[in-house]
Amino acid sequence: MRCPFCAHDDSQVKDSRPTEDSTSIRRRRQCSSCGARFTTFERVQLREVTVVKSGGNGEKARRQPFDRAKLEQSIALACRKRDVPQERIDQLASGIQRQVETAGEAEIPSQRIGEMVMDGLRQIDSVAYIRFASVYRDFSEARDFEEFASTVKDAANERG
């Protein structure tokens, strides 16, 4: 593993342990050149999945590899300044990644991933859910927020 401090190619694993949700291994490493310590995470990747982003306005659809870091970043951005623990964000990202990789498809539309994120955020935090939806569904006016927030409020009232 390359050292992030000096870019040396050799490091030693000093400690390994599973993460709290047991979906990855946390490894503490030490660079054999500069002695710096850093942490890496190792996750199982079942298969390579390509995300198909639909092209708007007559654009050709773009394809790119599924990137868990981008998924986590978008979930974390929706949850910013909310009382959502990082473990919950990690659990949601892991669950979506598992669904994507076990679906048996080599390609998955970005819209399906967006729907999975919205389903997960709906259960975690209504404000984060509305934030994500505003970007995902491209709200352009305050009225769009009002209409969507009222459906969220109505659904919450129905549940209890």
N, C-alpha and C positions, 0 to 999 in steps of 0.2 A: 504494500500500500504506500503510495506516494505521500510524503510529509507535506502538509499544507503550509508549513513555515519555511522550509529550505528546499523543497521539491526533491529531496533525496528519495530513491526508490525503495529503500529498505526500512522496515519498522518491525518491532516485536510486539506481539500481543501480551499485555500484562494482566488483563482480567477480562473474562467473558461471562455474561449472564443474560438471561432472557429479559425482555422488557415486561412491564406489568401486564400487558394484554397477551403476552406470549406469541406475538406475531412477528417478532424479529429478535435478533441477538445484538446486544450492546457490547462493543469491544473497546477497551481502553488500550491504546497503543503508545509506544515510545519510539521516537526516531533514533536509529542507531548512529546517525551522523551528528545532529545538533542536540539531541537529548530531549526535545520538546515532546510533551504528551498531548494526545488528542483522542477523540472518541469517534468511532464509526458504528454504523448500524447495518446489519445484514438481514435482508428479507428474502423470502422465497418468491421466485417469479415463476409461475406455472407455464406461461407461454408469452410470446411476443404478441402484443395486440396493437393494432393501428387504429387511431382515432380519425374518423372522417368528418372534417368540418365542412358544412355545406357552404357553397359559394353563393353569396347574395348578389342581386343585380346582374345576373347572367354570368357571374364568375364561375370558374371551374372549381369543383370541390378539392380541398387540400387534404392531404394525408400526412400524419405525423405519428411517431411512436407514443403510446400511452406513457404519461409522465406523472407518477404519484406526487412528486414535489409540487407540480402545478396544481394538482387537485387539492392538496393540503393548503397551499397558499390561497386559493380562492375560498376555501371553507374558512380559513383563519381570518381572511379579510372581511367576510360577512359577519364573523363573530367578534370582530375588533371592538374593544371597550364594552363587551358584554360579559356577564358572569358565566362564561363557558370554559371549563377547564381544558387545558391542552390535551389531556388524556382522552377526553370526549371527542375532540377534533381528530386525534389519531385513530380512535376506534371507528369513527365514521369513514375516514379515508381508507382504513384497512378493509372495512366491510364492502365499500364500493369497489376497491381494487380486487377483492376476492370474487365479487359478482362478475366483474368485467373479465377476469382471467378464467373463471370456470364456466362462462357462458358457452364456450365451445366455438366461438366465432373469431376469425382472424381480424375482422374489422368491426368497429362499433361506432355508430353515429355520435357525434358530440352532444346532440340533443338528448340522447338516452342517458348519458352520464349526467347532464344537467338536471334531468328529471330525478335521477337517483339522489343527487345532492339536495335538491329541493325536498324530496320525501324525508331525507334524514334530518335536515334543518328544521322542518316543520315540527318534528318531535322534540327537538332540542331547545329551540329558542325562536319565538315568533318574530322578533325584530330582525334577527339574522336571516330568517327565512324570507322576510319581505325585502331586505337589502339584496340578497342573492337574486331573488326574483326580479327586482328592478333592473338589474344588469342583464340577467339571462333573457328576460322577456322584453328588454329594450324599452322601458317606460320612457315616454317623452314629455309627459305633462303631469302636473300635480293630480289631475283627475285619475290618471292611471294608478297612482299610489292609493288614492282614496278608495277606488273600486276594489283593488286587490286586498287592501287592509280590511275592508268591510267583509269580504269573503272569509278572511282568516278569523276575524272576530266572530262571525256567524258560526263557523266550524267549531271554534272553541266553546261557544255557548251550547252547541248541540252535544258536545262531549261531557259537559257537566259543569 
